[in-house]
Amino acid sequence: MDIQAERDLLKDDYGNYYIVSNVSGDTLTIINAALYYAFNQTIDEEFVTKAREQYPNEVAAGKYFADQVMQHVEKLERPESAGSIYPIEEVKNHYDLHVKPIYEDSFHM
């Protein structure tokens, strides 16, 4: 299991995806993937233009970030992809997970 930061995703039993934001020895820091994308995007004119091109009709801001997660999933599902999507329960057998549900808060699993 070669998990790399910002490449690999974990998936829980409920269908939620988590991005690995940091790997330090046998500890992974993971963040809900939609939150990861949302917290790494500045709302500026470039973002608004990009979103309007992607969605000609008005949509909730969360749709944009959820679609970024799905694009990441689709990329990892391609046979030529270097990364993987790992079941979170399997990963917990090999790594200590440091979960950051919101950027300011965190806990260990």
Secondary structure, DSSP 8 states (H G I E B T S, - for coil): ----TTT-EEE-TTS-EEEEEEEETTEEEEEEHHHHHHHT---SHHHHHHHHHH-SS---HHHHHHHHHHHHHHHHHSTT-S--EEEHHHHTTTSEEEEEEETTEEEE-
